Amino acid sequence: MPIYEYECKACGHRLEKLQKLSAAPLTDCPACERSALSRLVSAAGFRLAGGGWYETDFKSGSKKNLVGDSASPAPSGDSGSKSSGDSKASA
């Protein structure tokens, strides 16, 4: 159920009310008892905080590894170039 904010146009009183989506908006102010309440448009009541949302956050076991085995070593392409450069310098 969402929380709605209301403001009285007569006295300026503000309040929040937890209501169903299907509930009728409030009209009577609890402070001055006039029929001058209006529903305010406000920001959503949640915040995304932390390092981020990842598709693996709520998965367990083998389902977390989506790409494949990340433990395999990466190939290195520089192993042959250093030895050939050293042989030219010594000749």
MOPAC internal coordinates of N, CA, C and O (Angstrom, degrees):
PM7 1SCF
backbone

  N    0.0000 0     0.00 0     0.00 0    0    0    0
  C    1.4518 1     0.00 0     0.00 0    1    0    0
  C    1.5259 1   109.06 1     0.00 0    2    1    0
  O    1.2310 1   119.98 1   -46.69 1    3    2    1
  N    1.3051 1   117.65 1   133.31 1    3    2    1
  C    1.4649 1   120.82 1   179.52 1    5    3    2
  C    1.5292 1   112.60 1   -78.96 1    6    5    3
  O    1.2310 1   121.64 1   -21.93 1    7    6    5
  N    1.3079 1   114.47 1   158.07 1    7    6    5
  C    1.4620 1   121.54 1   174.80 1    9    7    6
  C    1.5291 1   106.86 1  -102.59 1   10    9    7
  O    1.2310 1   120.82 1   -56.17 1   11   10    9
  N    1.3214 1   116.04 1   123.83 1   11   10    9
  C    1.4605 1   121.66 1  -179.67 1   13   11   10
  C    1.5218 1   109.42 1  -103.87 1   14   13   11
  O    1.2310 1   121.05 1   -34.91 1   15   14   13
  N    1.3315 1   115.60 1   145.09 1   15   14   13
  C    1.4622 1   121.61 1   175.30 1   17   15   14
  C    1.5202 1   108.47 1  -103.79 1   18   17   15
  O    1.2310 1   121.31 1   -41.06 1   19   18   17
  N    1.3142 1   115.10 1   138.94 1   19   18   17
  C    1.4675 1   121.90 1   178.75 1   21   19   18
  C    1.5189 1   109.21 1  -127.14 1   22   21   19
  O    1.2310 1   121.27 1   -28.06 1   23   22   21
  N    1.3347 1   115.17 1   151.94 1   23   22   21
  C    1.4551 1   121.49 1   174.03 1   25   23   22
  C    1.5190 1   108.71 1  -137.31 1   26   25   23
  O    1.2310 1   121.19 1   -44.07 1   27   26   25
  N    1.3304 1   115.32 1   135.93 1   27   26   25
  C    1.4537 1   120.51 1   177.97 1   29   27   26
  C    1.5238 1   108.95 1   -84.06 1   30   29   27
  O    1.2310 1   120.61 1   -53.68 1   31   30   29
  N    1.3153 1   116.43 1   126.32 1   31   30   29
  C    1.4704 1   121.40 1   179.21 1   33   31   30
  C    1.5277 1   111.86 1   -73.86 1   34   33   31
  O    1.2310 1   120.18 1   160.71 1   35   34   33
  N    1.3335 1   117.27 1   -19.29 1   35   34   33
  C    1.4641 1   120.76 1  -178.59 1   37   35   34
  C    1.5351 1   111.98 1   -84.21 1   38   37   35
  O    1.2310 1   120.19 1   130.08 1   39   38   37
  N    1.3469 1   117.24 1   -49.92 1   39   38   37
  C    1.4646 1   119.64 1  -174.51 1   41   39   38
  C    1.5272 1   114.21 1  -112.80 1   42   41   39
  O    1.2310 1   119.67 1   170.24 1   43   42   41
  N    1.3467 1   118.24 1    -9.76 1   43   42   41
  C    1.4533 1   121.48 1   178.55 1   45   43   42
  C    1.5218 1   114.83 1    84.88 1   46   45   43
  O    1.2310 1   120.04 1  -176.66 1   47   46   45
  N    1.3315 1   117.54 1     3.34 1   47   46   45
  C    1.4680 1   121.48 1   179.34 1   49   47   46
  C    1.5268 1   110.33 1   -63.95 1   50   49   47
  O    1.2310 1   120.75 1   -44.15 1   51   50   49
  N    1.3447 1   116.16 1   135.85 1   51   50   49
  C    1.4649 1   121.58 1   178.00 1   53   51   50
  C    1.5151 1   109.60 1  -115.39 1   54   53   51
  O    1.2310 1   120.88 1   -35.16 1   55   54   53
  N    1.3434 1   115.93 1   144.84 1   55   54   53
  C    1.4505 1   120.70 1   177.34 1   57   55   54
  C    1.5089 1   110.31 1  -150.80 1   58   57   55
  O    1.2310 1   121.48 1   -19.24 1   59   58   57
  N    1.3305 1   114.78 1   160.76 1   59   58   57
  C    1.4564 1   121.98 1   175.18 1   61   59   58
  C    1.5168 1   108.14 1  -117.02 1   62   61   59
  O    1.2310 1   120.71 1   -36.80 1   63   62   61
  N    1.3343 1   116.25 1   143.20 1   63   62   61
  C    1.4584 1   120.71 1  -177.83 1   65   63   62
  C    1.5196 1   109.19 1  -139.13 1   66   65   63
  O    1.2310 1   120.62 1   -51.59 1   67   66   65
  N    1.3258 1   116.43 1   128.41 1   67   66   65
  C    1.4558 1   122.59 1   174.61 1   69   67   66
  C    1.5237 1   107.69 1   -82.49 1   70   69   67
  O    1.2310 1   120.69 1   -63.86 1   71   70   69
  N    1.3517 1   116.28 1   116.14 1   71   70   69
  C    1.4640 1   121.19 1  -175.69 1   73   71   70
  C    1.5155 1   110.87 1  -137.27 1   74   73   71
  O    1.2310 1   120.99 1   -24.44 1   75   74   73
  N    1.3066 1   115.72 1   155.56 1   75   74   73
  C    1.4614 1   121.30 1   172.58 1   77   75   74
  C    1.5207 1   108.83 1   -70.10 1   78   77   75
  O    1.2310 1   120.81 1   -21.42 1   79   78   77
  N    1.3202 1   116.05 1   158.58 1   79   78   77
  C    1.4638 1   120.38 1   176.79 1   81   79   78
  C    1.5249 1   111.11 1   -63.60 1   82   81   79
  O    1.2310 1   120.42 1   146.65 1   83   82   81
  N    1.3131 1   116.80 1   -33.35 1   83   82   81
  C    1.4574 1   121.44 1  -176.87 1   85   83   82
  C    1.5317 1   113.01 1   -84.42 1   86   85   83
  O    1.2310 1   119.79 1   173.86 1   87   86   85
  N    1.3399 1   118.00 1    -6.14 1   87   86   85
  C    1.4700 1   121.11 1  -178.33 1   89   87   86
  C    1.5291 1   111.01 1   -72.18 1   90   89   87
  O    1.2310 1   121.15 1   -34.52 1   91   90   89
  N    1.3155 1   115.41 1   145.48 1   91   90   89
  C    1.4726 1   121.07 1   177.39 1   93   91   90
  C    1.5302 1   109.48 1   -71.87 1   94   93   91
  O    1.2310 1   119.99 1   -35.17 1   95   94   93
  N    1.3371 1   117.63 1   144.83 1   95   94   93
  C    1.4668 1   120.19 1   178.40 1   97   95   94
  C    1.5284 1   111.61 1   -62.63 1   98   97   95
  O    1.2310 1   121.21 1   -31.55 1   99   98   97
  N    1.3324 1   115.30 1   148.45 1   99   98   97
  C    1.4608 1   120.08 1   176.65 1  101   99   98
  C    1.5204 1   109.66 1   -71.07 1  102  101   99
  O    1.2310 1   120.59 1   -31.04 1  103  102  101
  N    1.3344 1   116.48 1   148.96 1  103  102  101
  C    1.4707 1   120.26 1   179.19 1  105  103  102
  C    1.5223 1   112.31 1  -126.00 1  106  105  103
  O    1.2310 1   119.56 1   152.10 1  107  106  105
  N    1.3404 1   118.45 1   -27.90 1  107  106  105
  C    1.4613 1   121.36 1  -175.72 1  109  107  106
  C    1.5229 1   111.00 1   -95.43 1  110  109  107
  O    1.2310 1   120.68 1   -51.22 1  111  110  109
  N    1.3346 1   116.31 1   128.78 1  111  110  109
  C    1.4552 1   122.74 1   179.54 1  113  111  110
  C    1.5335 1   109.82 1   -77.25 1  114  113  111
  O    1.2310 1   119.76 1   -49.84 1  115  114  113
  N    1.3441 1   118.06 1   130.16 1  115  114  113
  C    1.4607 1   119.67 1   178.95 1  117  115  114
  C    1.5311 1   112.83 1   -73.24 1  118  117  115
  O    1.2310 1   119.18 1   161.76 1  119  118  117
  N    1.3218 1   119.17 1   -18.24 1  119  118  117
  C    1.4631 1   122.42 1  -178.58 1  121  119  118
  C    1.5272 1   112.02 1   -84.48 1  122  121  119
  O    1.2310 1   120.38 1   127.56 1  123  122  121
  N    1.3376 1   116.87 1   -52.44 1  123  122  121
  C    1.4691 1   119.74 1  -176.37 1  125  123  122
  C    1.5253 1   112.77 1  -106.29 1  126  125  123
  O    1.2310 1   120.23 1   173.74 1  127  126  125
  N    1.3384 1   117.17 1    -6.26 1  127  126  125
  C    1.4670 1   124.54 1   178.27 1  129  127  126
  C    1.5259 1   114.39 1    61.98 1  130  129  127
  O    1.2310 1   120.11 1  -157.53 1  131  130  129
  N    1.3255 1   117.39 1    22.47 1  131  130  129
  C    1.4652 1   121.71 1   174.79 1  133  131  130
  C    1.5307 1   108.84 1   -92.67 1  134  133  131
  O    1.2310 1   121.40 1   -18.41 1  135  134  133
  N    1.2874 1   114.93 1   161.59 1  135  134  133
  C    1.4568 1   121.34 1   179.07 1  137  135  134
  C    1.5306 1   109.26 1   -93.84 1  138  137  135
  O    1.2310 1   121.04 1  -112.43 1  139  138  137
  N    1.3662 1   115.63 1    67.57 1  139  138  137
  C    1.4606 1   120.09 1  -174.51 1  141  139  138
  C    1.5284 1   113.27 1  -133.21 1  142  141  139
  O    1.2310 1   119.73 1  -161.06 1  143  142  141
  N    1.3321 1   118.12 1    18.94 1  143  142  141
  C    1.4646 1   120.47 1   178.87 1  145  143  142
  C    1.5134 1   111.45 1   -76.52 1  146  145  143
  O    1.2310 1   120.96 1   -39.13 1  147  146  145
  N    1.3168 1   115.77 1   140.87 1  147  146  145
  C    1.4634 1   120.45 1   173.66 1  149  147  146
  C    1.5243 1   108.38 1  -134.12 1  150  149  147
  O    1.2310 1   121.17 1   -37.37 1  151  150  149
  N    1.3107 1   115.37 1   142.63 1  151  150  149
  C    1.4611 1   121.37 1  -179.01 1  153  151  150
  C    1.5183 1   109.30 1   -77.10 1  154  153  151
  O    1.2310 1   120.65 1   -45.58 1  155  154  153
  N    1.3193 1   116.37 1   134.42 1  155  154  153
  C    1.4624 1   121.83 1  -179.94 1  157  155  154
  C    1.5247 1   110.10 1   -95.64 1  158  157  155
  O    1.2310 1   121.18 1   -26.62 1  159  158  157
  N    1.3117 1   115.34 1   153.38 1  159  158  157
  C    1.4570 1   121.64 1   173.85 1  161  159  158
  C    1.5251 1   105.59 1   -93.80 1  162  161  159
  O    1.2310 1   120.63 1   -56.21 1  163  162  161
  N    1.3100 1   116.40 1   123.79 1  163  162  161
  C    1.4632 1   119.96 1  -177.47 1  165  163  162
  C    1.5190 1   110.73 1  -134.01 1  166  165  163
  O    1.2310 1   121.24 1    -9.96 1  167  166  165
  N    1.3266 1   115.23 1   170.04 1  167  166  165
  C    1.4664 1   121.35 1  -179.56 1  169  167  166
  C    1.5268 1   110.29 1   -70.85 1  170  169  167
  O    1.2310 1   121.63 1   -20.66 1  171  170  169
  N    1.3065 1   114.48 1   159.34 1  171  170  169
  C    1.4676 1   119.94 1   178.20 1  173  171  170
  C    1.5195 1   110.12 1   -64.28 1  174  173  171
  O    1.2310 1   120.52 1   -28.67 1  175  174  173
  N    1.3196 1   116.60 1   151.33 1  175  174  173
  C    1.4533 1   121.69 1  -176.20 1  177  175  174
  C    1.5126 1   114.58 1   -93.94 1  178  177  175
  O    1.2310 1   119.26 1  -138.32 1  179  178  177
  N    1.3347 1   119.01 1    41.68 1  179  178  177
  C    1.4602 1   120.70 1   175.51 1  181  179  178
  C    1.5176 1   109.08 1  -144.17 1  182  181  179
  O    1.2310 1   121.49 1   -20.85 1  183  182  181
  N    1.3184 1   114.75 1   159.15 1  183  182  181
  C    1.4542 1   120.38 1  -177.92 1  185  183  182
  C    1.5149 1   109.15 1  -138.69 1  186  185  183
  O    1.2310 1   120.38 1   -46.65 1  187  186  185
  N    1.3121 1   116.87 1   133.35 1  187  186  185
  C    1.4521 1   121.49 1   175.73 1  189  187  186
  C    1.5205 1   107.28 1   -92.68 1  190  189  187
  O    1.2310 1   120.61 1   -67.80 1  191  190  189
  N    1.3202 1   116.44 1   112.20 1  191  190  189
  C    1.4574 1   120.87 1  -177.27 1  193  191  190
  C    1.5165 1   109.64 1  -128.49 1  194  193  191
  O    1.2310 1   121.08 1   -24.60 1  195  194  193
  N    1.3103 1   115.54 1   155.40 1  195  194  193
  C    1.4528 1   119.79 1   177.00 1  197  195  194
  C    1.5093 1   111.48 1   114.04 1  198  197  195
  O    1.2310 1   121.30 1    17.93 1  199  198  197
  N    1.2971 1   115.13 1  -162.07 1  199  198  197
  C    1.4564 1   121.37 1  -175.93 1  201  199  198
  C    1.5095 1   114.10 1   -76.32 1  202  201  199
  O    1.2310 1   119.40 1   162.96 1  203  202  201
  N    1.3040 1   118.75 1   -17.04 1  203  202  201
  C    1.4511 1   120.69 1   179.56 1  205  203  202
  C    1.5096 1   111.78 1   137.51 1  206  205  203
  O    1.2310 1   121.19 1    -6.88 1  207  206  205
  N    1.3026 1   115.33 1   173.12 1  207  206  205
  C    1.4604 1   122.79 1   178.41 1  209  207  206
  C    1.5172 1   106.99 1  -110.41 1  210  209  207
  O    1.2310 1   121.05 1   -54.68 1  211  210  209
  N    1.3110 1   115.60 1   125.32 1  211  210  209
  C    1.4500 1   120.84 1  -178.28 1  213  211  210
  C    1.5180 1   109.79 1  -121.85 1  214  213  211
  O    1.2310 1   120.81 1   -27.24 1  215  214  213
  N    1.3283 1   116.07 1   152.76 1  215  214  213
  C    1.4635 1   119.73 1  -179.02 1  217  215  214
  C    1.5204 1   112.04 1   -68.90 1  218  217  215
  O    1.2310 1   119.62 1   164.09 1  219  218  217
  N    1.3296 1   118.33 1   -15.91 1  219  218  217
  C    1.4579 1   121.43 1   179.61 1  221  219  218
  C    1.5290 1   112.91 1   -93.81 1  222  221  219
  O    1.2310 1   118.97 1   178.61 1  223  222  221
  N    1.3113 1   119.57 1    -1.39 1  223  222  221
  C    1.4647 1   122.56 1  -176.51 1  225  223  222
  C    1.5178 1   113.15 1   -59.44 1  226  225  223
  O    1.2310 1   119.28 1   143.28 1  227  226  225
  N    1.2909 1   118.97 1   -36.72 1  227  226  225
  C    1.4497 1   121.88 1  -174.11 1  229  227  226
  C    1.5247 1   112.54 1  -112.74 1  230  229  227
  O    1.2310 1   120.23 1  -159.25 1  231  230  229
  N    1.3186 1   117.16 1    20.75 1  231  230  229
  C    1.4599 1   121.41 1   178.49 1  233  231  230
  C    1.5267 1   108.82 1  -108.35 1  234  233  231
  O    1.2310 1   121.04 1   -24.41 1  235  234  233
  N    1.3177 1   115.62 1   155.59 1  235  234  233
  C    1.4568 1   118.79 1  -178.93 1  237  235  234
  C    1.5197 1   110.68 1  -132.18 1  238  237  235
  O    1.2310 1   121.21 1   -20.74 1  239  238  237
  N    1.3226 1   115.29 1   159.26 1  239  238  237
  C    1.4572 1   121.01 1   175.46 1  241  239  238
  C    1.5092 1   113.68 1    64.45 1  242  241  239
  O    1.2310 1   120.57 1    44.62 1  243  242  241
  N    1.3300 1   116.52 1  -135.38 1  243  242  241
  C    1.4617 1   121.91 1  -176.39 1  245  243  242
  C    1.5300 1   112.38 1   -74.22 1  246  245  243
  O    1.2310 1   119.57 1   168.30 1  247  246  245
  N    1.3058 1   118.42 1   -11.70 1  247  246  245
  C    1.4678 1   120.81 1   179.83 1  249  247  246
  C    1.5260 1   112.03 1   -71.89 1  250  249  247
  O    1.2310 1   119.93 1   159.36 1  251  250  249
  N    1.3514 1   117.74 1   -20.64 1  251  250  249
  C    1.4562 1   120.85 1  -179.45 1  253  251  250
  C    1.5197 1   112.77 1   -68.60 1  254  253  251
  O    1.2310 1   120.21 1   146.87 1  255  254  253
  N    1.3323 1   117.20 1   -33.13 1  255  254  253
  C    1.4526 1   121.46 1  -177.11 1  257  255  254
  C    1.5254 1   109.32 1   -84.03 1  258  257  255
  O    1.2310 1   120.27 1   -85.07 1  259  258  257
  N    1.3173 1   117.08 1    94.93 1  259  258  257
  C    1.4584 1   121.39 1  -175.12 1  261  259  258
  C    1.5249 1   112.74 1   -91.05 1  262  261  259
  O    1.2310 1   119.31 1   150.98 1  263  262  261
  N    1.3313 1   118.93 1   -29.02 1  263  262  261
  C    1.4496 1   122.61 1  -174.58 1  265  263  262
  C    1.5153 1   111.92 1   -87.60 1  266  265  263
  O    1.2310 1   119.93 1   144.45 1  267  266  265
  N    1.2720 1   117.73 1   -35.55 1  267  266  265
  C    1.4649 1   122.45 1  -176.42 1  269  267  266
  C    1.5099 1   108.82 1   142.01 1  270  269  267
  O    1.2310 1   120.71 1    16.67 1  271  270  269
  N    1.3221 1   116.24 1  -163.33 1  271  270  269
  C    1.4624 1   120.66 1  -178.43 1  273  271  270
  C    1.5179 1   109.40 1   -77.39 1  274  273  271
  O    1.2310 1   120.00 1   -66.86 1  275  274  273
  N    1.3154 1   117.61 1   113.14 1  275  274  273
  C    1.4633 1   121.67 1  -178.44 1  277  275  274
  C    1.5264 1   111.31 1   -88.36 1  278  277  275
  O    1.2310 1   119.05 1   179.36 1  279  278  277
  N    1.3411 1   119.41 1    -0.64 1  279  278  277
  C    1.4511 1   122.75 1  -178.22 1  281  279  278
  C    1.5341 1   112.40 1   -84.42 1  282  281  279
  O    1.2310 1   119.35 1   168.79 1  283  282  281
  N    1.3297 1   118.85 1   -11.21 1  283  282  281
  C    1.4582 1   120.97 1  -179.15 1  285  283  282
  C    1.5234 1   109.95 1   -71.56 1  286  285  283
  O    1.2310 1   119.64 1   -39.53 1  287  286  285
  N    1.3447 1   118.29 1   140.47 1  287  286  285
  C    1.4681 1   120.80 1  -177.21 1  289  287  286
  C    1.5281 1   111.68 1   -71.12 1  290  289  287
  O    1.2310 1   121.22 1   -29.18 1  291  290  289
  N    1.3057 1   115.27 1   150.82 1  291  290  289
  C    1.4585 1   120.65 1   178.64 1  293  291  290
  C    1.5200 1   109.41 1   -81.59 1  294  293  291
  O    1.2310 1   119.51 1   -38.68 1  295  294  293
  N    1.3391 1   118.54 1   141.32 1  295  294  293
  C    1.4638 1   120.37 1   179.23 1  297  295  294
  C    1.5261 1   110.31 1   -71.74 1  298  297  295
  O    1.2310 1   120.68 1   -37.71 1  299  298  297
  N    1.3441 1   116.30 1   142.29 1  299  298  297
  C    1.4629 1   119.66 1   178.13 1  301  299  298
  C    1.5194 1   108.50 1  -110.99 1  302  301  299
  O    1.2310 1   119.70 1   -46.73 1  303  302  301
  N    1.2985 1   118.18 1   133.27 1  303  302  301
  C    1.4522 1   123.20 1  -175.34 1  305  303  302
  C    1.5138 1   113.21 1  -100.33 1  306  305  303
  O    1.2310 1   119.07 1   178.43 1  307  306  305
  N    1.3599 1   119.38 1    -1.57 1  307  306  305
  C    1.4497 1   121.96 1  -175.41 1  309  307  306
  C    1.5237 1   113.74 1   -94.25 1  310  309  307
  O    1.2310 1   118.07 1   179.24 1  311  310  309
  N    1.3106 1   121.28 1    -0.76 1  311  310  309
  C    1.4633 1   123.19 1  -173.46 1  313  311  310
  C    1.5313 1   112.04 1   -66.54 1  314  313  311
  O    1.2310 1   118.65 1   143.76 1  315  314  313
  N    1.3271 1   120.18 1   -36.24 1  315  314  313
  C    1.4623 1   122.96 1  -177.52 1  317  315  314
  C    1.5159 1   112.70 1   -82.18 1  318  317  315
  O    1.2310 1   118.85 1   151.52 1  319  318  317
  N    1.2937 1   119.80 1   -28.48 1  319  318  317
  C    1.4538 1   121.61 1  -174.09 1  321  319  318
  C    1.5192 1   112.25 1   -74.71 1  322  321  319
  O    1.2310 1   119.19 1   149.24 1  323  322  321
  N    1.3346 1   119.15 1   -30.76 1  323  322  321
  C    1.4628 1   120.85 1  -179.35 1  325  323  322
  C    1.5290 1   111.06 1   -72.30 1  326  325  323
  O    1.2310 1   120.11 1   139.83 1  327  326  325
  N    1.3338 1   117.40 1   -40.17 1  327  326  325
  C    1.4695 1   119.77 1  -178.36 1  329  327  326
  C    1.5222 1   111.27 1   -68.64 1  330  329  327
  O    1.2310 1   119.44 1   142.99 1  331  330  329
  N    1.3350 1   118.67 1   -37.01 1  331  330  329
  C    1.4525 1   120.85 1  -179.93 1  333  331  330
  C    1.5308 1   110.06 1   -71.89 1  334  333  331
  O    1.2310 1   119.95 1   148.65 1  335  334  333
  N    1.3210 1   117.70 1   -31.35 1  335  334  333
  C    1.4581 1   120.76 1   178.60 1  337  335  334
  C    1.5200 1   110.93 1   -71.70 1  338  337  335
  O    1.2310 1   120.01 1   146.18 1  339  338  337
  N    1.3290 1   117.59 1   -33.82 1  339  338  337
  C    1.4462 1   121.87 1   179.82 1  341  339  338
  C    1.5327 1   111.28 1   -70.49 1  342  341  339
  O    1.2310 1   120.46 1   144.92 1  343  342  341
  N    1.3408 1   116.72 1   -35.08 1  343  342  341
  C    1.4673 1   119.72 1  -178.23 1  345  343  342
  C    1.5306 1   111.07 1   -70.90 1  346  345  343
  O    1.2310 1   119.90 1   149.44 1  347  346  345
  N    1.3268 1   117.79 1   -30.56 1  347  346  345
  C    1.4627 1   121.39 1   178.29 1  349  347  346
  C    1.5178 1   110.23 1   -72.66 1  350  349  347
  O    1.2310 1   120.44 1   144.45 1  351  350  349
  N    1.3310 1   116.76 1   -35.55 1  351  350  349
  C    1.4677 1   119.64 1  -178.90 1  353  351  350
  C    1.5210 1   111.80 1   -69.99 1  354  353  351
  O    1.2310 1   119.71 1   148.31 1  355  354  353
  N    1.3423 1   118.16 1   -31.69 1  355  354  353
  C    1.4605 1   121.04 1  -178.29 1  357  355  354
  C    1.5253 1   111.90 1   -82.92 1  358  357  355
  O    1.2310 1   118.19 1   165.23 1  359  358  357
  N    1.3085 1   121.05 1   -14.77 1  359  358  357
  C    1.4587 1   123.45 1  -176.24 1  361  359  358
  C    1.4659 1   113.46 1   -86.30 1  362  361  359
  O    1.2310 1   120.10 1   180.00 1  363  362  361

